Every structure is written in C-alpha cells, then in structure tokens.
C-alpha cells in the first residue's frame, strides 16, 4: 500500500512541475468536472488526504479553505506537510491496523464506520480518480499530460 502512496506523490509532484509552465489564470480558470479548476483539484486531493489521516490519528482535522490567495506554491507546501504526516502514519503499519475502525459522524448526524485499510485504499483511489481529470484538462489545453503509467515509474 505504501508503494501506491509513493506513486501518487510522485505523480502529484510531476503535476506540480507541469503546472509551473501554466499562467496563474489557467491554473484557476473554471473548468467542467473535477473540483472546477486545476489548482483547486490538486488542493482537494491533498486536503482529503489530510482529513482522512487526521481522523485515523484522532487528531483535529485542519480546516483549510481554498480561496483566491491560494497559489501553486501554497498548494505544494500543503502537499509536503500532508505527505510527511501520512508517511508517519503508515510507516509503522501492521496487519493488525487493517481492521481498526474509524467512526465518522456526518454533518446530518449519520454515523459511519470504515476499516482503516479501506480508508487508505480510498485515499489512494480518490487521488488517481482526480489525476484522470487533470489529464483531460491538459489535453483541452493542447498540452501533454503527465505520464501516470505505474509500470514506468521507479517508486521502489
């Protein structure tokens, strides 16, 4: 599982590098799908990662809002902070943690329970889902998207 986090972080870093060639207005331009813009979608996958990890840690969830002051550099820094927290959480992973239960109370009062392993799998697949959206937007901009092929990446 850790390897898939490494894969996602490597692909995310490649998208950050890809974004450096775009003007700010293209990063924040409203688009159909995803979270509505390239930068907001990148922010969203990072924010969801920190929310789920903090919940499993029993730590307060950091309430971060995406706003007009959010830049690529701010999102990259948020990614590094979240990545370190996630690494710390999963570095000592054991099979016993697979079935630990996370209890969530939604805003409407409903209660949900999820095994930790399922939550980690969700974090991984959630980012992969949104990376697909970024690839579509790259094509719409007549730019080559980041190559997300797991087989060609050195994540080990």
C-alpha positions in Angstrom: 0.0 0.0 0.0 2.8 2.4 0.8 4.1 2.0 -2.7 0.8 3.3 -4.1 1.1 6.4 -1.9 4.6 6.9 -3.2 3.2 6.6 -6.7 0.5 9.2 -6.1 3.0 11.6 -4.5 5.4 11.2 -7.4 2.6 11.8 -9.9 1.4 14.8 -7.9 4.9 16.3 -7.9 5.1 15.8 -11.7 1.7 17.6 -12.0 3.1 20.5 -9.9 6.1 20.7 -12.2 3.7 20.5 -15.2 1.7 23.4 -13.7 4.7 25.6 -13.4 4.5 26.2 -17.2 1.0 27.5 -17.0 0.0 31.1 -16.3 -1.9 31.5 -13.0 -5.2 32.3 -14.8 -5.1 28.8 -16.4 -4.5 27.2 -13.0 -7.5 28.8 -11.5 -9.8 29.0 -14.6 -13.2 27.4 -14.0 -13.4 24.1 -15.8 -16.1 21.4 -16.1 -15.5 18.4 -13.8 -13.1 17.7 -11.0 -13.2 20.4 -8.4 -13.6 23.2 -11.0 -10.0 24.2 -11.6 -6.6 22.6 -11.9 -5.3 24.2 -8.7 -8.4 23.5 -6.7 -8.4 19.9 -7.8 -4.8 19.5 -6.6 -5.7 21.2 -3.3 -8.7 18.9 -2.9 -6.8 15.7 -3.1 -4.3 16.9 -0.6 -7.0 18.2 1.7 -8.9 14.9 1.6 -5.7 13.0 2.4 -5.1 15.1 5.5 -8.7 14.9 6.6 -8.8 11.1 6.5 -5.3 10.7 8.0 -6.0 13.1 10.9 -9.3 11.3 11.6 -7.5 8.0 11.9 -4.8 9.6 14.0 -7.5 11.0 16.3 -6.1 14.5 15.6 -8.0 17.6 14.8 -8.8 18.0 11.2 -7.2 21.1 9.8 -9.9 23.3 8.3 -8.3 24.7 5.2 -10.3 26.5 2.6 -9.3 27.1 -0.9 -9.6 30.8 -1.7 -8.3 33.4 -4.1 -5.0 33.7 -2.2 -4.2 30.0 -2.9 -1.2 29.7 -5.2 0.7 26.8 -6.7 3.4 27.3 -4.1 0.9 27.3 -1.2 -0.6 24.0 -2.6 2.9 22.5 -3.0 3.7 23.3 0.6 0.4 21.9 1.8 1.3 18.7 -0.1 4.7 18.4 1.6 3.2 18.9 5.1 0.4 16.4 4.4 2.8 13.9 2.9 5.0 13.9 6.0 2.0 13.3 8.2 0.8 10.5 6.1 4.3 8.9 6.0 4.4 9.0 9.8 1.0 7.3 10.0 1.7 4.5 7.6 5.4 3.8 8.3 4.6 1.6 11.2 1.7 -0.1 9.6 0.9 -3.6 10.6 -1.7 -6.1 9.6 -3.4 -5.5 12.9 -4.2 -2.0 11.9 -6.1 -3.2 8.7 -9.2 -3.8 10.7 -9.1 -1.0 13.1 -12.3 1.0 12.8 -12.7 4.7 12.0 -16.1 6.1 13.2 -17.3 9.1 11.4 -20.3 11.3 12.2 -21.6 13.2 9.2 -23.0 16.7 9.4 -26.5 15.4 9.1 -26.0 13.2 12.2 -25.5 9.8 10.4 -22.7 7.6 11.7 -20.4 5.5 9.5 -17.7 3.0 10.3 -14.8 2.1 8.0 -11.8 -0.2 8.4 -8.5 1.7 8.3 -7.3 -0.3 5.3 -10.4 0.7 3.3 -9.9 4.3 4.2 -6.3 4.2 3.0 -7.4 2.5 -0.3 -10.0 5.2 -0.7 -7.3 7.9 -0.3 -5.2 6.3 -3.0 -8.0 5.7 -5.5 -9.5 9.2 -4.9 -6.3 10.8 -6.0 -6.0 8.6 -9.0 -9.5 9.5 -10.0 -8.8 13.2 -9.9 -5.5 12.8 -11.8 -7.5 11.5 -14.7 -9.5 14.8 -14.7 -6.2 16.7 -14.8 -5.1 14.6 -17.8 -8.3 15.6 -19.6 -7.8 19.3 -18.9 -4.2 19.0 -20.1 -5.5 17.7 -23.4 -8.0 20.5 -23.6 -5.1 22.9 -23.3 -3.3 21.1 -26.1 -0.6 20.0 -23.6 0.8 16.6 -23.0 -0.4 15.3 -19.6 1.9 13.8 -17.0 2.6 10.1 -17.8 0.8 8.3 -15.0 1.9 4.8 -16.0 2.8 2.9 -12.8 4.9 0.4 -14.7 7.4 3.0 -15.9 7.8 4.7 -12.5 10.6 3.9 -10.1 8.7 4.0 -6.8 10.6 1.3 -5.0 
